[in-house]
Amino acid sequence: MRTAKTVSITLPPELLVKAQAVAHREHRTMSELFREALRRYMTGDEEWNALRKRLRVRGKAMGIESESDVERLSDEYPVARGRADCVVSGDRHLLNLQAFKGIPILTVRRFLDALETTL
């Protein structure tokens, strides 16, 4: 007896073409690709929230407690000067930019994947 359920989704044509290319390149079916994407999306939020919690504690220890503290420090931050290797974010709007001053913007999962391949 089949336990999986069939789901229908709509995609813009250009996103469908990209998804098909990824599936072909990775030798996956479209179902496998979307299952993995959904798993990563759901896991990414959990990882992002855990990272935010750790960094919030660390930020407070450094005296960063408000948005104005962040703004004050942003001019000193390497990304603002274009000296970072990447930006790691869970913010969907920021991730949609894909890059800032030529610096890639990555999800936590993509950053961890990239980190694993360099170790």
C-alpha positions in Angstrom: 0.0 0.0 0.0 1.3 3.4 -1.0 1.9 5.8 1.9 3.1 8.8 -0.1 0.6 11.4 -1.1 0.6 13.3 -4.5 0.8 17.1 -4.3 0.4 19.5 -7.2 2.3 22.8 -7.3 2.5 25.6 -9.7 5.8 27.2 -10.7 6.8 30.1 -12.9 8.3 28.7 -16.1 11.8 30.0 -15.4 11.8 28.4 -12.0 10.6 25.1 -13.5 13.4 25.2 -16.0 16.0 25.8 -13.3 14.5 23.0 -11.1 14.6 20.6 -14.0 18.2 21.4 -14.7 19.2 20.8 -11.1 17.3 17.5 -11.1 19.0 16.4 -14.3 22.5 17.5 -13.0 22.0 15.6 -9.7 20.3 12.6 -11.4 17.2 13.0 -9.3 13.5 12.9 -10.1 11.6 16.2 -9.6 9.9 14.6 -6.6 13.2 13.8 -5.0 14.5 17.3 -5.6 11.4 18.9 -4.1 11.4 16.6 -1.1 15.0 17.5 -0.4 14.3 21.2 -0.9 11.5 21.0 1.6 13.6 19.1 4.1 16.4 21.7 3.8 13.9 24.5 4.1 12.4 23.1 7.3 15.8 22.2 8.8 17.3 25.5 7.8 14.8 27.4 9.9 15.6 25.3 13.0 19.3 25.7 12.4 18.9 29.4 11.8 16.8 29.9 15.0 19.5 28.0 17.1 22.2 30.1 15.5 20.3 33.3 16.2 19.8 32.3 19.9 23.5 31.7 20.3 24.5 34.9 18.6 22.0 36.9 20.6 23.7 35.8 23.8 27.1 36.6 22.3 25.9 40.0 21.0 24.7 41.0 24.5 28.0 40.0 26.0 29.6 42.4 23.4 27.2 45.2 24.3 25.0 44.8 21.3 21.4 45.1 22.5 19.5 47.3 20.1 19.1 48.0 16.4 21.1 51.2 16.8 24.0 49.2 18.1 23.9 47.0 15.0 23.7 50.1 12.7 26.6 51.7 14.5 28.7 48.6 14.0 27.6 47.9 10.5 29.9 50.5 9.1 32.8 48.7 10.8 31.7 45.3 9.6 33.8 43.6 6.8 30.7 43.1 4.6 30.0 46.8 4.5 33.6 47.3 3.1 33.3 44.3 0.8 35.9 42.2 2.7 33.8 39.2 3.7 33.8 35.8 1.9 30.0 35.3 2.3 26.9 36.5 4.2 24.9 33.8 6.1 21.3 34.7 6.6 17.8 33.3 7.2 16.1 36.4 6.0 14.1 35.6 2.8 14.4 39.1 1.5 18.2 39.2 1.9 18.5 35.7 0.4 16.6 36.8 -2.6 19.4 39.3 -3.4 21.8 36.4 -3.7 24.8 38.7 -3.4 25.8 42.0 -1.8 28.7 43.9 -3.4 29.7 40.6 -5.1 29.6 38.7 -1.8 27.3 35.6 -1.9 24.4 35.5 0.5 23.9 31.9 1.7 21.4 30.1 3.9 22.8 28.4 7.0 22.4 25.0 5.2 24.3 26.1 2.1 27.0 27.7 4.2 27.4 24.5 6.2 27.4 22.4 3.0 30.1 24.6 1.6 32.1 24.5 4.8 32.0 20.7 4.8 33.4 20.5 1.3 36.4 22.7 2.3 37.3 20.8 5.5 
